[in-house]
Amino acid sequence: MTMKKVDLSLPVFFFIVGTRALLGAGIGLLAADKLGRRRRRLVGATLVTLGALTTIPAAFVLGSKLGVSRRLAAA
């Protein structure tokens, strides 16, 4: 398996990293016992939802970047 190289601008890179962080933080809060049960579930579900929803445009951006680099390599 070969590694693919993708050139991303810093804002796009940080957007993709941010979506992963939101999703991870939400999952962590859902599993943690630091907050009260009700508040933890509410905040965790909100972060998971935001992370999941923002993953969709991030995936499109990354997919379009991979598609462009594949087309350039084939030319």
HUDA-V602046 format. One line per field, one symbol per residue. ss: DSSP state (H for helix, E for strand, L for the rest). psi: psi as a letter, one per 20 degrees, with the letter a starting at -180 (. if undefined). A space follows every 10 residues. Layout:
BEGIN
ss=???
psi=???
END
This chain:
BEGIN
ss=LLLLLLLLLH HHHHHHHHHH HHHHHHHHHH HLLLLLHHHH HHHHHHHHHH HHHHHHHHHH HHHHHHHHHH HHHHL
psi=pqpqppoqrg ggghgghhhh gggggggghh irjhrqgggg gggghggggg gghihghhhg gghhghgghg hhhh.
END
